[in-house]
């Protein structure tokens, strides 16, 4: 009789060679296409970044204004009909949305432009850029209240910006 152990191969079989699932595969480096390079160059422009952030900030402000305006319950006159109350509330919501839209658009535009300019001037991408941009944004947004308000706005927005930056840990 034939021995069953003699029929089993003793070395690695072709089906097991190279099938180690724990081995990492090294992927080749893919060079960017000319379109990707051009898109990156457009995005590196501070004006494009600032306008894009302003538009996105305006959209966020519009949504927040609509949401918060809907939650607001203004005291209406008892003599108003339901239609008059609806129109009054819709106007209040629209006004609040438009004001939030403008505020967030300016905030996004100023912050993004300041951060981009500081980043290009320092040739670094770190949290200091965020703190400086936050200070510029907070100071400029609250400058109408005088120098004390501008300083408080600068410190407050810079602190908020750095905390958000650390929370999301964007810079390493």
TIDO-812451 format. One record per residue: residue number from 1; residue in one letter; x negated, y negated, z negated of N, C-alpha, C, O, CB in turn. Coordinates in pm, whole numbers, always signed. Glycine has a CB too. Layout:
TIDO-812451
NUM, A, X, Y, Z, X, Y, Z, X, Y, Z, X, Y, Z, X, Y, Z $
...
end
This chain:
TIDO-812451
1, X, -82, +117, +0, +0, +0, +0, -86, -123, +0, -198, -124, -51, +93, +0, -117 $
2, X, -33, -224, +56, -107, -350, +63, -87, -427, -64, +22, -432, -120, -63, -434, +184 $
3, X, -195, -486, -107, -190, -567, -229, -124, -701, -196, -165, -767, -99, -333, -588, -290 $
4, X, -24, -744, -273, +47, -869, -244, -39, -991, -270, -16, -1097, -211, +174, -877, -327 $
5, X, -137, -979, -358, -223, -1093, -388, -318, -1120, -272, -365, -1233, -258, -302, -1071, -517 $
6, X, -348, -1022, -192, -438, -1041, -80, -371, -1118, +32, -440, -1178, +115, -488, -906, -29 $
7, X, -239, -1120, +37, -167, -1188, +144, -157, -1338, +118, -133, -1415, +211, -29, -1129, +161 $
8, X, -175, -1380, -6, -163, -1522, -37, -294, -1592, -6, -400, -1541, -41, -125, -1544, -185 $
9, X, -289, -1705, +58, -411, -1778, +88, -469, -1835, -41, -396, -1873, -132, -384, -1890, +189 $
10, X, -601, -1839, -47, -667, -1889, -167, -704, -2036, -156, -721, -2100, -260, -791, -1808, -196 $
11, X, -716, -2093, -40, -754, -2234, -22, -632, -2320, +9, -520, -2270, +15, -858, -2249, +89 $
12, X, -655, -2445, +28, -543, -2534, +61, -489, -2503, +200, -565, -2481, +294, -585, -2681, +53 $
13, X, -360, -2503, +212, -296, -2477, +340, -279, -2609, +414, -281, -2715, +352, -159, -2406, +321 $
14, X, -261, -2603, +543, -243, -2726, +620, -121, -2806, +576, -119, -2928, +592, -232, -2693, +768 $
15, X, -20, -2740, +520, +99, -2814, +479, +75, -2891, +349, +145, -2989, +322, +217, -2719, +461 $
16, X, -22, -2851, +269, -47, -2922, +143, -159, -3024, +155, -172, -3109, +68, -80, -2824, +33 $
17, X, -240, -3018, +259, -350, -3113, +276, -292, -3249, +312, -215, -3260, +408, -451, -3064, +385 $
18, X, -327, -3352, +238, -283, -3488, +267, -141, -3518, +227, -89, -3625, +261, -297, -3514, +411 $
19, X, -75, -3429, +155, +63, -3456, +117, +73, -3498, -30, +179, -3487, -91, +150, -3334, +142 $
20, X, -37, -3544, -85, -35, -3589, -224, +51, -3716, -231, +13, -3819, -175, -179, -3615, -278 $
21, X, +164, -3709, -297, +259, -3819, -301, +215, -3931, -395, +268, -4042, -389, +395, -3768, -342 $
22, X, +118, -3902, -481, +69, -4005, -572, -39, -4092, -509, -73, -4196, -565, +16, -3941, -697 $
23, X, -93, -4053, -395, -197, -4130, -330, -136, -4257, -271, -26, -4254, -215, -268, -4047, -219 $
24, X, -206, -4369, -285, -157, -4495, -230, -205, -4509, -87, -319, -4477, -53, -204, -4615, -315 $
25, X, -117, -4557, -6, -150, -4581, +134, -198, -4725, +148, -134, -4817, +98, -27, -4552, +226 $
26, X, -308, -4744, +214, -360, -4878, +240, -302, -4925, +372, -321, -4863, +477, -517, -4880, +244 $
27, X, -230, -5034, +363, -167, -5090, +481, -263, -5188, +548, -336, -5260, +479, -33, -5159, +445 $
28, X, -265, -5193, +679, -352, -5289, +747, -300, -5431, +726, -180, -5453, +708, -362, -5257, +898 $
29, X, -391, -5527, +729, -353, -5668, +714, -291, -5714, +844, -346, -5695, +953, -477, -5757, +676 $
30, X, -175, -5776, +831, -106, -5827, +949, -133, -5976, +960, -105, -6052, +867, +47, -5800, +941 $
31, X, -187, -6018, +1070, -215, -6159, +1092, -84, -6230, +1125, +1, -6175, +1195, -320, -6178, +1207 $
32, X, -67, -6354, +1075, +57, -6426, +1104, +64, -6466, +1252, -37, -6491, +1318, +68, -6551, +1016 $
33, X, +186, -6470, +1300, +207, -6511, +1439, +196, -6662, +1448, +195, -6730, +1345, +344, -6463, +1493 $
34, X, +188, -6713, +1567, +176, -6859, +1587, +302, -6930, +1538, +294, -7043, +1489, +151, -6891, +1737 $
35, X, +417, -6865, +1552, +542, -6926, +1503, +541, -6937, +1351, +587, -7037, +1295, +663, -6843, +1549 $
36, X, +489, -6835, +1283, +480, -6838, +1136, +383, -6946, +1090, +408, -7013, +990, +436, -6702, +1082 $
37, X, +273, -6963, +1161, +176, -7067, +1127, +238, -7205, +1145, +221, -7292, +1060, +49, -7054, +1212 $
38, X, +309, -7225, +1254, +373, -7355, +1280, +481, -7384, +1175, +493, -7497, +1128, +436, -7358, +1422 $
39, X, +558, -7283, +1137, +662, -7302, +1035, +599, -7338, +901, +652, -7422, +828, +748, -7175, +1020 $
40, X, +487, -7276, +868, +417, -7309, +744, +364, -7451, +746, +368, -7521, +645, +302, -7210, +719 $
41, X, +313, -7495, +860, +262, -7632, +873, +375, -7733, +859, +357, -7839, +799, +190, -7650, +1007 $
42, X, +492, -7702, +914, +607, -7792, +899, +646, -7801, +752, +673, -7910, +702, +726, -7745, +985 $
43, X, +651, -7687, +683, +692, -7686, +543, +590, -7754, +453, +627, -7804, +347, +715, -7543, +496 $
44, X, +463, -7758, +492, +360, -7825, +413, +367, -7977, +423, +296, -8046, +350, +223, -7778, +458 $
45, X, +451, -8029, +510, +470, -8173, +523, +554, -8223, +406, +663, -8171, +381, +537, -8209, +659 $
46, X, +504, -8322, +334, +574, -8371, +213, +710, -8432, +247, +804, -8419, +169, +487, -8475, +141 $
47, X, +721, -8498, +361, +849, -8558, +398, +955, -8450, +421, +1070, -8466, +381, +834, -8645, +524 $
48, X, +917, -8341, +486, +1011, -8232, +510, +1054, -8169, +378, +1172, -8141, +358, +948, -8125, +603 $
49, X, +957, -8146, +289, +990, -8090, +158, +1085, -8181, +81, +1182, -8135, +22, +863, -8066, +77 $
50, X, +1055, -8311, +82, +1135, -8405, +5, +1278, -8414, +58, +1373, -8412, -19, +1071, -8543, +6 $
51, X, +1292, -8425, +189, +1427, -8435, +248, +1505, -8307, +224, +1624, -8312, +191, +1418, -8465, +399 $
52, X, +1441, -8193, +241, +1508, -8065, +217, +1554, -8055, +72, +1666, -8013, +45, +1414, -7947, +252 $
53, X, +1467, -8093, -21, +1505, -8089, -162, +1616, -8188, -193, +1704, -8159, -275, +1384, -8118, -251 $
54, X, +1613, -8303, -128, +1720, -8401, -148, +1855, -8350, -100, +1956, -8367, -167, +1685, -8529, -76 $
55, X, +1855, -8286, +17, +1980, -8231, +71, +2032, -8118, -18, +2151, -8112, -48, +1959, -8180, +216 $
56, X, +1941, -8030, -60, +1984, -7919, -146, +2029, -7971, -283, +2125, -7919, -340, +1870, -7818, -163 $
57, X, +1960, -8071, -335, +2002, -8132, -462, +2138, -8197, -450, +2220, -8189, -541, +1900, -8234, -508 $
58, X, +2162, -8262, -337, +2293, -8323, -315, +2404, -8219, -310, +2512, -8240, -364, +2292, -8402, -186 $
59, X, +2377, -8108, -245, +2476, -7999, -241, +2503, -7943, -379, +2618, -7917, -415, +2428, -7888, -149 $
60, X, +2397, -7925, -457, +2415, -7876, -594, +2495, -7977, -677, +2584, -7939, -754, +2279, -7849, -660 $
61, X, +2463, -8105, -662, +2536, -8208, -735, +2682, -8214, -696, +2768, -8235, -781, +2473, -8342, -712 $
62, X, +2711, -8194, -569, +2848, -8193, -522, +2926, -8078, -585, +3039, -8096, -632, +2853, -8183, -369 $
63, X, +2866, -7961, -587, +2932, -7844, -647, +2952, -7864, -798, +3058, -7834, -851, +2849, -7716, -621 $
64, X, +2849, -7913, -864, +2861, -7935, -1009, +2966, -8041, -1040, +3042, -8028, -1135, +2727, -7975, -1069 $
65, X, +2969, -8146, -959, +3068, -8251, -979, +3209, -8200, -961, +3299, -8235, -1038, +3042, -8366, -885 $
66, X, +3229, -8116, -860, +3362, -8057, -840, +3401, -7968, -957, +3514, -7975, -1006, +3366, -7977, -708 $
67, X, +3308, -7886, -1001, +3336, -7794, -1111, +3364, -7870, -1240, +3464, -7845, -1307, +3220, -7698, -1131 $
68, X, +3276, -7963, -1275, +3294, -8037, -1399, +3413, -8133, -1391, +3479, -8160, -1491, +3167, -8114, -1433 $
69, X, +3438, -8185, -1271, +3555, -8271, -1254, +3685, -8196, -1271, +3784, -8251, -1319, +3552, -8337, -1118 $
70, X, +3685, -8069, -1231, +3805, -7987, -1248, +3830, -7955, -1394, +3944, -7938, -1436, +3792, -7858, -1167 $
71, X, +3723, -7948, -1472, +3739, -7919, -1615, +3779, -8043, -1695, +3834, -8032, -1804, +3610, -7862, -1672 $
72, X, +3751, -8159, -1639, +3783, -8284, -1708, +3934, -8303, -1711, +4001, -8288, -1608, +3713, -8404, -1639 $
73, X, +3988, -8336, -1826, +4132, -8356, -1841, +4156, -8501, -1881, +4166, -8532, -2000, +4193, -8257, -1946 $
74, X, +4167, -8590, -1782, +4188, -8730, -1818, +4328, -8753, -1873, +4423, -8684, -1836, +4164, -8820, -1697 $
75, X, +4338, -8848, -1959, +4469, -8883, -2015, +4544, -8960, -1907, +4501, -9067, -1864, +4456, -8967, -2148 $
76, X, +4654, -8904, -1865, +4733, -8968, -1759, +4856, -9032, -1820, +4897, -9000, -1932, +4773, -8865, -1649 $
77, X, +4913, -9119, -1746, +5033, -9190, -1789, +5152, -9093, -1781, +5166, -9019, -1684, +5059, -9318, -1701 $
78, X, +5235, -9096, -1884, +5351, -9006, -1887, +5453, -9038, -1778, +5536, -8954, -1744, +5419, -9014, -2023 $
79, X, +5447, -9158, -1725, +5545, -9196, -1622, +5503, -9150, -1483, +5578, -9167, -1387, +5565, -9347, -1623 $
80, X, +5383, -9091, -1471, +5336, -9044, -1341, +5407, -8914, -1304, +5429, -8827, -1389, +5182, -9025, -1341 $
81, X, +5440, -8901, -1177, +5498, -8775, -1131, +5386, -8672, -1114, +5268, -8706, -1124, +5575, -8794, -996 $
82, X, +5423, -8550, -1090, +5324, -8443, -1074, +5235, -8472, -952, +5114, -8447, -955, +5394, -8305, -1058 $
83, X, +5294, -8524, -847, +5216, -8556, -727, +5119, -8669, -755, +5004, -8664, -711, +5309, -8594, -610 $
84, X, +5161, -8771, -827, +5073, -8883, -861, +4959, -8837, -952, +4845, -8881, -936, +5153, -8995, -930 $
85, X, +4989, -8747, -1046, +4885, -8693, -1132, +4785, -8611, -1051, +4664, -8618, -1076, +4946, -8607, -1244 $
86, X, +4834, -8534, -955, +4745, -8455, -871, +4653, -8544, -788, +4533, -8520, -780, +4826, -8363, -779 $
87, X, +4710, -8648, -729, +4630, -8740, -649, +4528, -8813, -736, +4412, -8829, -697, +4721, -8842, -577 $
88, X, +4571, -8856, -855, +4481, -8924, -948, +4365, -8832, -988, +4249, -8874, -989, +4559, -8970, -1073 $
89, X, +4396, -8707, -1021, +4293, -8610, -1061, +4199, -8579, -944, +4078, -8567, -964, +4359, -8480, -1112 $
90, X, +4254, -8567, -824, +4171, -8539, -706, +4074, -8655, -679, +3958, -8634, -645, +4259, -8513, -582 $
91, X, +4124, -8776, -695, +4036, -8893, -676, +3926, -8897, -780, +3811, -8927, -749, +4117, -9023, -682 $
92, X, +3961, -8865, -905, +3860, -8862, -1012, +3755, -8754, -983, +3635, -8777, -1001, +3926, -8836, -1148 $
93, X, +3800, -8637, -940, +3707, -8528, -906, +3617, -8568, -791, +3496, -8542, -794, +3784, -8400, -871 $
94, X, +3673, -8631, -690, +3593, -8674, -575, +3490, -8778, -613, +3376, -8773, -568, +3683, -8729, -467 $
95, X, +3531, -8871, -698, +3438, -8975, -742, +3325, -8914, -826, +3208, -8950, -809, +3513, -9083, -823 $
96, X, +3360, -8824, -914, +3258, -8760, -998, +3165, -8675, -912, +3044, -8673, -935, +3324, -8674, -1107 $
97, X, +3220, -8604, -814, +3138, -8522, -725, +3042, -8606, -644, +2925, -8571, -630, +3226, -8439, -632 $
98, X, +3089, -8718, -592, +3004, -8804, -511, +2892, -8863, -596, +2777, -8872, -551, +3087, -8916, -445 $
99, X, +2923, -8905, -718, +2819, -8960, -806, +2716, -8853, -842, +2596, -8882, -844, +2882, -9018, -934 $
100, X, +2760, -8732, -871, +2666, -8624, -901, +2583, -8589, -779, +2464, -8561, -790, +2742, -8500, -950 $
101, X, +2646, -8591, -663, +2576, -8562, -538, +2461, -8661, -517, +2349, -8621, -487, +2673, -8567, -419 $
102, X, +2489, -8790, -532, +2385, -8892, -513, +2274, -8878, -616, +2156, -8888, -581, +2445, -9031, -522 $
103, X, +2310, -8855, -741, +2210, -8843, -846, +2118, -8724, -824, +1996, -8738, -832, +2277, -8832, -982 $
104, X, +2176, -8608, -795, +2095, -8489, -775, +2013, -8498, -646, +1902, -8444, -640, +2183, -8365, -772 $
105, X, +2066, -8564, -543, +1991, -8580, -419, +1867, -8666, -442, +1757, -8631, -397, +2080, -8642, -309 $
106, X, +1884, -8778, -512, +1770, -8865, -541, +1671, -8793, -631, +1549, -8802, -611, +1816, -8996, -607 $
107, X, +1722, -8721, -731, +1635, -8649, -823, +1552, -8543, -749, +1431, -8534, -770, +1718, -8582, -935 $
108, X, +1615, -8465, -663, +1544, -8364, -586, +1443, -8424, -491, +1331, -8374, -478, +1641, -8280, -509 $
109, X, +1480, -8533, -425, +1391, -8599, -331, +1268, -8655, -402, +1155, -8632, -357, +1464, -8709, -257 $
110, X, +1289, -8729, -511, +1177, -8790, -583, +1086, -8684, -644, +964, -8693, -632, +1229, -8884, -693 $
111, X, +1145, -8583, -708, +1063, -8479, -772, +979, -8405, -669, +859, -8386, -689, +1152, -8380, -848 $
112, X, +1041, -8362, -560, +970, -8284, -460, +861, -8367, -393, +751, -8318, -370, +1066, -8231, -356 $
113, X, +892, -8493, -361, +791, -8579, -298, +675, -8605, -392, +559, -8599, -350, +854, -8712, -255 $
114, X, +704, -8632, -518, +597, -8658, -615, +511, -8535, -635, +388, -8545, -639, +656, -8704, -748 $
115, X, +573, -8419, -649, +497, -8296, -670, +409, -8265, -548, +294, -8224, -564, +592, -8178, -698 $
116, X, +462, -8284, -429, +386, -8255, -308, +267, -8351, -294, +157, -8309, -260, +476, -8265, -185 $
117, X, +290, -8479, -320, +183, -8578, -308, +73, -8552, -411, -45, -8557, -378, +238, -8720, -324 $
118, X, +113, -8523, -535, +14, -8494, -639, -62, -8366, -605, -183, -8359, -624, +82, -8482, -777 $
119, X, +8, -8266, -556, -56, -8140, -521, -160, -8160, -411, -269, -8103, -417, +49, -8037, -476 $
120, X, -126, -8240, -310, -221, -8265, -202, -338, -8350, -250, -452, -8330, -207, -151, -8334, -84 $
121, X, -312, -8445, -340, -420, -8531, -390, -516, -8453, -480, -638, -8472, -472, -362, -8650, -468 $
122, X, -464, -8366, -564, -547, -8288, -655, -603, -8162, -590, -699, -8103, -641, -468, -8250, -778 $
123, X, -545, -8120, -480, -585, -7997, -411, -575, -7876, -503, -657, -7784, -497, -727, -8010, -356 $
124, X, -474, -7878, -589, -446, -7767, -681, -296, -7745, -686, -217, -7836, -661, -504, -7795, -823 $
125, X, -259, -7623, -720, -118, -7587, -735, -101, -7532, -875, -113, -7412, -898, -72, -7483, -625 $
126, X, -71, -7623, -971, -60, -7579, -1110, +50, -7657, -1183, +121, -7736, -1122, -194, -7596, -1183 $
127, X, +60, -7632, -1311, +167, -7691, -1392, +148, -7841, -1413, +246, -7912, -1438, +175, -7622, -1526 $
128, X, +27, -7889, -1404, +2, -8032, -1418, +77, -8111, -1312, +131, -8218, -1340, -148, -8063, -1411 $
129, X, +81, -8060, -1191, +157, -8126, -1083, +304, -8138, -1121, +367, -8241, -1096, +142, -8048, -952 $
130, X, +357, -8033, -1180, +497, -8034, -1221, +522, -8137, -1330, +623, -8207, -1328, +540, -7895, -1269 $
131, X, +430, -8147, -1426, +445, -8244, -1534, +439, -8387, -1481, +519, -8472, -1522, +335, -8224, -1640 $
132, X, +347, -8414, -1390, +336, -8548, -1333, +460, -8581, -1251, +514, -8691, -1261, +209, -8561, -1246 $
133, X, +506, -8487, -1169, +626, -8509, -1088, +748, -8530, -1177, +834, -8613, -1147, +650, -8391, -993 $
134, X, +756, -8454, -1287, +867, -8473, -1380, +863, -8610, -1445, +967, -8673, -1463, +865, -8366, -1487 $
135, X, +744, -8656, -1480, +730, -8788, -1540, +772, -8898, -1441, +844, -8991, -1478, +585, -8811, -1586 $
136, X, +727, -8886, -1318, +763, -8985, -1216, +914, -8985, -1193, +976, -9091, -1185, +689, -8956, -1083 $
137, X, +973, -8868, -1185, +1117, -8857, -1160, +1197, -8912, -1278, +1286, -8995, -1259, +1157, -8711, -1134 $
138, X, +1165, -8867, -1399, +1238, -8916, -1516, +1221, -9064, -1538, +1317, -9133, -1574, +1192, -8842, -1639 $
139, X, +1102, -9115, -1516, +1078, -9257, -1533, +1152, -9341, -1430, +1208, -9445, -1463, +931, -9286, -1525 $
140, X, +1152, -9294, -1305, +1220, -9372, -1201, +1372, -9364, -1214, +1442, -9460, -1182, +1177, -9324, -1063 $
141, X, +1423, -9249, -1259, +1568, -9235, -1273, +1623, -9319, -1389, +1739, -9362, -1386, +1605, -9088, -1293 $
142, X, +1541, -9343, -1490, +1590, -9418, -1607, +1528, -9557, -1616, +1538, -9621, -1721, +1560, -9340, -1734 $
143, X, +1466, -9604, -1510, +1398, -9734, -1513, +1494, -9851, -1529, +1453, -9956, -1578, +1317, -9752, -1387 $
144, X, +1617, -9836, -1490, +1714, -9946, -1504, +1739, -9982, -1649, +1780, -10094, -1680, +1845, -9910, -1437 $
145, X, +1715, -9888, -1739, +1738, -9912, -1881, +1624, -9985, -1950, +1633, -10013, -2070, +1761, -9782, -1950 $
146, X, +1519, -10017, -1878, +1406, -10088, -1935, +1287, -9997, -1956, +1293, -9877, -1928, +1446, -10151, -2066 $
147, X, +1177, -10056, -2005, +1054, -9977, -2019, +1064, -9866, -2122, +1006, -9759, -2103, +940, -10068, -2056 $
148, X, +1137, -9889, -2230, +1151, -9785, -2332, +1227, -9665, -2276, +1188, -9550, -2297, +1222, -9841, -2457 $
149, X, +1334, -9691, -2205, +1413, -9584, -2143, +1331, -9511, -2037, +1341, -9389, -2024, +1542, -9641, -2081 $
150, X, +1248, -9585, -1962, +1165, -9522, -1860, +1062, -9429, -1925, +1036, -9320, -1874, +1094, -9629, -1774 $
151, X, +1005, -9471, -2036, +907, -9385, -2106, +974, -9260, -2162, +919, -9150, -2153, +838, -9463, -2220 $
152, X, +1091, -9277, -2220, +1164, -9161, -2274, +1206, -9068, -2161, +1196, -8946, -2174, +1287, -9207, -2354 $
153, X, +1252, -9125, -2050, +1290, -9045, -1934, +1171, -8970, -1877, +1182, -8854, -1837, +1352, -9132, -1827 $
154, X, +1056, -9037, -1873, +933, -8974, -1823, +896, -8855, -1910, +872, -8745, -1860, +817, -9075, -1819 $
155, X, +892, -8877, -2041, +853, -8769, -2133, +955, -8656, -2132, +917, -8539, -2131, +838, -8824, -2276 $
156, X, +1081, -8690, -2131, +1186, -8587, -2135, +1190, -8503, -2009, +1197, -8380, -2018, +1320, -8651, -2155 $
157, X, +1184, -8566, -1893, +1191, -8490, -1768, +1064, -8411, -1745, +1069, -8301, -1691, +1218, -8584, -1650 $
158, X, +949, -8465, -1785, +824, -8391, -1773, +827, -8266, -1860, +787, -8158, -1818, +703, -8479, -1811 $
159, X, +876, -8282, -1983, +886, -8167, -2074, +981, -8063, -2017, +950, -7943, -2015, +934, -8212, -2214 $
160, X, +1096, -8107, -1971, +1194, -8016, -1911, +1134, -7944, -1790, +1153, -7823, -1775, +1321, -8092, -1871 $
161, X, +1064, -8016, -1706, +1006, -7956, -1586, +902, -7850, -1621, +898, -7744, -1559, +942, -8064, -1500 $
162, X, +818, -7881, -1720, +715, -7783, -1760, +780, -7660, -1822, +737, -7548, -1796, +616, -7847, -1858 $
163, X, +883, -7681, -1905, +951, -7566, -1965, +1016, -7477, -1859, +1007, -7355, -1868, +1057, -7614, -2065 $
164, X, +1080, -7537, -1761, +1139, -7460, -1653, +1030, -7388, -1574, +1046, -7272, -1535, +1222, -7550, -1560 $
165, X, +920, -7458, -1551, +807, -7398, -1479, +752, -7276, -1554, +725, -7172, -1493, +696, -7501, -1458 $
166, X, +736, -7290, -1685, +687, -7178, -1764, +788, -7064, -1770, +751, -6947, -1771, +652, -7226, -1905 $
167, X, +917, -7099, -1773, +1021, -6996, -1777, +1018, -6912, -1651, +1026, -6789, -1656, +1160, -7061, -1795 $
168, X, +1007, -6978, -1537, +1003, -6905, -1411, +864, -6856, -1376, +847, -6772, -1288, +1056, -6991, -1300 $
169, X, +761, -6910, -1445, +622, -6868, -1429, +580, -6864, -1283, +528, -6765, -1233, +601, -6731, -1491 $
170, X, +605, -6976, -1216, +576, -6985, -1074, +426, -6993, -1047, +375, -6933, -953, +645, -7106, -1014 $
171, X, +355, -7069, -1132, +210, -7084, -1114, +138, -6982, -1201, +179, -6954, -1313, +163, -7227, -1149 $
172, X, +32, -6928, -1149, -45, -6831, -1227, -171, -6892, -1281, -248, -6824, -1349, -79, -6709, -1144 $
end
